[in-house]
Amino acid sequence: MANGLREIPLISASKPVDLLDGQHERINRLFECAHGRIPVALLRWGDKSARAWFERSKNPYLGELDEVARSVNRPGCYALNFSFEWLCTTGCSEGSQTGAPQMYRTLDWLFNVGGEVVVARHEGDAGGYFNIGWPGYVGVLTGLAPGRFAAAINQAPMSYALGRYSLGILPDWFVNRRRVARRKSLPPSHLLRHVLENCRDYAEAKEMLAHTPLCIPAIFTLSGVLAGESCVIERMEESVAVHEGDVAAANHWITPRFHGRERPWQSRNRRKRMLAFLASPDSFEGGWLATPVLNKHTCLVMEMNAGEGSLFVRGVHGGEVLTNDFRINHSGS
């Protein structure tokens, strides 16, 4: 921290729960941030509700969640692992060196956690992958499997209470939470982890992300290792819309078949800005990290290329840089 910026550590861990080892100070700072914005009583209630849902749905990662809760011993472990309240902007275009698609990605959240990010190297049955996230979170929001694919999740619009029609934001929110409580499918971040651990290539990942039932809608962006291997996969719980090519996603539906309340903070303008950059990346003034893609809620900035095996990560808080840049080159070092 000679320059006042934190280092983003690269941690080898067989699975996300193993990130608990040696990261207690970082975990404490994460929970202090959460406790500063959410009342402890609400987190305790959220823990009780979330754990009951994980148990009722026979979630495959419940054992890891219990281990996190025992190790951290602070309110919020189950609730924050069941949280979907984050925003993102993601885009893909052909890379400049090999033609393999390049993914550009920001993650926006209300919490100031950009300085606590880690890059973890995990192993799965299909090979190794990098998980860009935080200790104590057992799902994956952004992942790179060199030589296979890269993938990321954007929060989807809130479904309306009556299909095409809204009853208002609070009734819609309540109806959606009741719907989730009745479902037993995987959360999006758990599905993405399963895909990174088990899918051997872009085609397998695309098939699983498109057709595995979910407990809540999500938007996935996926890129492979060959030119043309990029898509946005818009998911309702049991239906899908796929958009191929140079693509971008924010927090509203691209397809007219799905209906819902788009997430705030200029979702359409963020996607429009990303698409403009993808159309002319070499000449677009200011690059892709410009307002509103980069905004006051942005905590992570990432670039990934599965074909080239490269990864770039920067922790930020809005426009303030919090970390030194993290890079993995073609050799994975």
Salt bridges, closest charged atoms under 4 A:
GLU55 OE1 - ARG51 NH1 3.08
GLU64 OE1 - ARG193 NH1 2.84
ASP66 OD2 - ARG51 NH2 2.97
GLU85 OE2 - ARG177 NH2 2.89
GLU116 OE2 - ARG6 NH1 2.28
GLU116 OE1 - ARG26 NH1 3.88
GLU116 OE2 - ARG29 NE 2.85
ASP172 OD2 - ARG261 NH2 3.22
GLU197 OE2 - ARG193 NE 2.91
GLU204 OE2 - ARG200 NH2 2.35
GLU207 OE1 - HIS211 NE2 3.86
GLU234 OE1 - HIS243 NE2 2.77
GLU238 OE2 - ARG183 NH2 3.20
GLU244 OE2 - LYS206 NZ 2.46
GLU262 OE1 - ARG268 NE 2.77
ASP325 OD1 - ARG314 NE 2.74
ASP325 OD2 - ARG327 NH2 3.94
